[in-house]
């Protein structure tokens, strides 16, 4: 009997986690994830295909609310310096991160660069 293919997102977060000190993401003007690479996959446990086009609130709930509030209240570019918050891993557990964000306009489109630093202690080998 043929085996069913493994869903990559399930496989990713069921493996032993890889310590990832930081990652970078980009969001569009609606705060949907545009770039999400291997470091983000290792940090959050979601496969890239599962996250592209998804709201940032799926992994950084507090950032989602903060961004919406800042976008409504300011006309100038957003710059957020080192805010500590909880991130959500694919397994449902939360963990501490530090987040910085910068808003830019490229070819008339608003983009947000999000830098995420893992505040968990590096596991002992």
N, C-alpha and C positions, 0 to 999 in steps of 0.2 A: 504494500500500500504506500503511495507517495506521501512524503512529509509535507506539511504546510510550511510556507515560507515564514521566517521569523520577522515580526514587525520590528524595524530598526529602532524605534523609540523605546519599545519595551526592552529590547536587548541592551540598549545603552545604559539605562538606569539600573538594570539588574546586575551589571558587572561591578567589580570592585571600583569604587570611585577613584579618580585620578586627582590628586591635589592640584588645583589651578589657582595661582596667586591673583590673577587679574584677567579681565577680558574687556573688549570694546564691542559695542553694538551701535547700529544707527537706526533711527526711527524716522518715519515720514511725518508730514504735518499733522496727521491724525494720531500720532504716537503708536503706529503699527511698526513692527520690527521689519527692517529692510535688510540688514546684514546680521548674521548670527553664525559665527564660525566654530571651528573645532574647540577652541578654548571655552567658548560659551557652552557648547555641548558638554564638555567635561565638568564645568562648574555647576550648571543647572540640571544636567541629566536628560534634557530633551534633545532629540535629534534636530538638526537644522531644518529639515523638511517639515517638521511639526511646528516650528516657530515662525517661519517667514510669513509675514502678513498678519500675525497675531498681535493682540494688544500687549504692551509692555507690562500691564497689570498681572498677567499670568505668572510672571516670575518676580516682578518688583511691584507689589500692590500699592505700597506707600508712594512710590515714584509716580505712578499713574495719577493718583489724586492730586499730588503736588504739582505735576506738570499742567494738568487741566486748570487748576487754580491760577498758576503763574501765567499761562497763556491768556486767560480771560482778563487779568489785571494789568498786563504790561504790553506796551507797543515796542519796547526795545528788545534786542536779542537777549535770550535767557542764558545766564551763566550761574551754575549752581556749584558751590565749592564743598566737597567732602561732607556729605550728609550721610549719617549712619542710619541704616534701616535693616529690616529683615527681608531676605530673599526666599523664594519658594523653590525647592528642588522638585524634580519629577516624581520623587517618591512621597511627596507631600510634607516632608520635614522642612522646617525653616532654619536659616543660618544667617549670621551677621555679615553684612557687607558695608562698604563705604562707596558712595556713588557721587560722581561729578558729571555734570552735563553742560554741553555747550551747543547753542543754537546757531546755525549758519544758513545762508541762502545760497543755493547753487542753481544756476540757470533758472532763476525765478521760483524755485521750489524750496520750501523750508525743510531743513534736515536737523535732527538732533543727534549729536555724538554723545554716547553714554559710556563712561568709563566706570567699571565695576571692580572693586578690590575686595577680595575674599579676606574676611577678618577672623576666620577660623584658624586655630593653631594647626601648623603642618603636622600631619601624623608622624609618629616615630617609626622609623624603618624596622 
